[in-house]
Amino acid sequence: MQYSKILALATLLITTAVAAPQKRACAYTCGTVCYTSSAVSAAQAAGYKLYKAGSTDDSYPHVYHNYEGFDFPVSGTYYEFPILSDGDVYDGGSPGADRVIFNTSDELAGVITHTGASDDDFVSC
Ligand SMILES: *[C@@H]1O[C@H](CO)[C@@H](O)[C@H](O)[C@H]1NC(C)=O
């Protein structure tokens, strides 16, 4: 094989190896936890389904009052629902630190976390 072809092949292999993690690029990073857009969509879908079912009494989703004053790109009323670092869709129990925020039209407002926030506040992911 010609040197130039070997070089081209090596370049291709290196480029592929470097680019591979992009397949699961982080749409949001909460602390050190990476969430893909599909993970965010799955959490939002589960939360919105429960919201529509009226199942918001004593757990999640529940109204998020935005006491932190985030400048979300969509208007409220907002609801918060856990997004879990282990990739599962939340179905009760410990909600962890991270939340998806959506409005009552199922528009994603953002992803926020307790990680790195003081007290019970949230910071944006
Ligand atoms: C949800 O957000 C969208 C985009 O800002 C907005 O058009 C819609 O009216 C909002 N829904 C409610 C119920 O506020």
The ligand as an ORCA input file, in Angstrom:
! r2SCAN-3c Opt
* xyz 0 1
  C     -46.203     26.605     26.300
  O     -45.143     27.261     25.625
  C     -45.430     27.595     24.281
  C     -44.180     28.204     23.705
  O     -43.792     29.351     24.451
  C     -46.592     28.554     24.235
  O     -46.918     28.830     22.889
  C     -47.798     27.931     24.917
  O     -48.842     28.879     24.985
  C     -47.414     27.513     26.313
  N     -48.536     26.837     26.911
  C     -49.184     27.336     27.938
  C     -50.361     26.564     28.396
  O     -48.830     28.361     28.512
*
